[in-house]
Amino acid sequence: MANQSNYIKLALPKGRLLPATANLLADGDLGFKGYTERTRQYRLQSRNLPYLAAKIFREKDIPIQVAIGNYDLGICGLDWIEELLLRYKASAVAKISALNYGGGYVYAAVSYKSGISNLDEFLARQRNWRIVSEYPNLAEAFALSVRMRRFRIFPVWGDAEVYPPEDAEIAILGARNRRELERKGLLPLMKLLPTKAMIIANQKNLNSKDLGKVLNCFASKLDDKEFSLSFEELGRKEGSIESLPRPELKKVRLALPDGHQLPPTAQLLKRVGLNLSHYSVEALDYHPSVDLDWLDIKVIRPQDMPLQVANGNFDLAITGRDWLLDHVYRFPSSPVVELLDLDFGKVKVVAATSQEMPVSTIEEVKQLLQRGKLSTLRVASEYVNISDKYLCDHHVSPYKLIPTWGTSEAFLPEDADLLIDNTQTGETMAEHNLEIIDTLCESTACLIGNKESIVSPDRKEEIDFLIQMMRGGLA
Amino acid sequence: MESQRCKGMRDLLPDDMRRFRHIEDTFRNCCVKWGYREVRTPSLEYLHLFTATGTLTPSRLGRAYSFLDWNGWSGERVVLRPDGTIPIARLYIENLSQQQNARLFYVTDIFAFEQTGKENRERWQCGVEFLGGAGPMADVELILLARELLHNLGIGEVELRLSHAGLAKALVKELGLSPRGEAEMLGRILDGDWQTWRKVKSNNLELDRFLASVVNFKGKLGGFLKKVELPASQASAELKSNISDFTDIVRLLDDLKCDYLIDIAAIHGFEYYTGVCLQLFYRGEKIGGGGRYDELLSLMGSKNMPACGFAIYVEPVIKMLSLREDERSESGVLVKAGERTPGVMEACFGLAQSLRNTGHIVELDLTGGRASDYRWVVSVSGEGSFVIIDRKTGEKREVSSLTQVVGMLGGVD
């Protein structure tokens, strides 16, 4: 193995940038076998360069991993780099160059149904806006730059396009082009920045290591142009667009999950006789219609539901108890309550360490810290608030929380010491050589509601009807 | 050992605090004499107070410590106070708006992120706000109050630089930009970037020359009036009225023999200023600033209300103050117990209390080995004897009763 100080670590993206990045690496003769869309591997070793290793991450994790110095180089979209730098200006991330792929932009867009045609009209319409985005920091920069007076940002895990106009006035989201947004029923008012692929480096390692030999392999694909945050106004200047009738909000609003929880939720609803059109993995409409004229349904991420129910966008939602807990730990006075245990989608939220680490309880992890074997415990988790509470309750100190967006198990052992994640059978954990050292809670799918709206006289009857209906469907 | 203090935060040690308290006490005495009353606002405020156009510029907002509170599920963000004036305006609107005017002062910390972590991210200021204060007399009152305060702190040769936000805004308007372009340019100017100005030209060469000469002007009223009088016929009513407001203030300062320097480009940092802006410098370092903000209260949803204010920055002023002898070395007493018997310990506590009752600062030396920075050291021993050393004169006396010690040391006024 090459000398550690000369070893170069590269963070590679999953998802939209993967195919073009794989070609780039192949053309540069870096030879990473197994960097494909279907891979189940996370760690890759260059066949040609013995000192070069890579790991696969979600795009939004990459700037953070490079900034903290776990990786010397990374490839990801400019959008995620700016999202980090806007909030953490002193991050040690150096933008080396843009690559000639990954086109698209982050847009600020409104629903066509809103009848708004440009930014000035949008800003003149009201004085208290709801902004939905996977990029909360970009969203804040946008709001401040256009001088919105009062705004609320709803950070979401995905599907930002589903929210306007009922649940947010504007979405800040990425898209390949205008047409893609238009197909989703959105009108872009502003282009915030390109989502082009970029090569980034850790600032400190850029000065102390010889990264040039790897960077040279990319030379032919570099894009000389400078890309950065520059807000460009879009929309239609002349005259209003054809004003569609603003949709009337129905009496009761229910949020249903996509992803793993979709099939069992669909089965439950079928069992209780609630007929939805296009709520299945094969044919998913994010706004499925239902045969109850007072009920409006949207499909969103389960992680985002407690916040959406808390702020009154939805009266009811089906999500996991894990996400409800994560929400309530962060916002103890939140009006969200569990109404019904639906008894499917059972998982355990556990703490796990690498099998290489000589511990089998959290107390033993603490001892490693006390004895100085670990300087800081690095904890990777999707459940930021559950993790924070667990670590505080156990007086673990010091620790650093690394928020992740899925596939957190890949972080151990190099990039984190402890994982807090959910597991059904523990098999995936074992596959990644992880050992479960504690169970934090058990979680099943549940029906949650806003405790104020469920007693509201104008919809109490309908909400009770739905709760009873779902209760009837439980075995 | 690695520091455990947060980056950009600062500890104030006893000597710093002595200087800090001196500034605060001097400030408080001054303000009270001018009829101002003290208030204090909370450290947390809603972000939206600071986001309206005409309050803080986007670059300042980008450095605010904003976050979601424990009940922030609604998405409403809060901030650690990023500015001193806006919370006072809110306090007035919520609590005192039945009053025609309110003269208020405060000592507060404000928070702004600073990238390197080497500068303070929490800064203290002593501020004064005159809500309802209209016209040149109110502006001049604040200028004189600021000068008196600095004089009382013993900081002489303070340079007062004057500009006028209304005038600067009117000058930008003369360029005929779009409303958004105008707002962007003002934002840059307020962030200290006058270079922007040079890049933009109107279609009128004479106007450009006039604008450049006003922007670059540094001097007294006479020279300023010559600069602005030439194309006055072409100037807009807004420009004229701002020039006349500025002239009235400066003329009054001339009459009062108050020294100043007109420097139109010396306008910095706050979008809410509408009239005269003042900046105070001592040996090249900025130690305070302020100005008139007639539109802020109406922007925050209140009735129209003229207002002006200034603040003195505590950190640079602390560095300029020399430490005077304190009460310890003038009349303080260190009481040492010769031995730890119950009788001696009781005598020590009894003596200390009697001396405190006569106004002395008294510290008990529990270890017996403490070096003294007090005027007197009194050692108490077993047989009811007291040895008194006056460190000022070097004199040493031995007495046999507590009353004699109190009598010797005398009272403190």
Interface residues (C-beta under 8 A of the other chain):
Chain A: L86 K89 A90 R130 E140 A141 A143 L144 S145 R147 M148 R149 R150 F151 R152 I153 F154 L307 A310 N311 H327 R330 F331 P332 S333 S334 V336
Chain B: H48 T51 A52 T53 P58 L61 G62 S66 L68 W70 N71 G72 W73 S74 G75 E76 R77 F113 Q115 T116 G117 A183
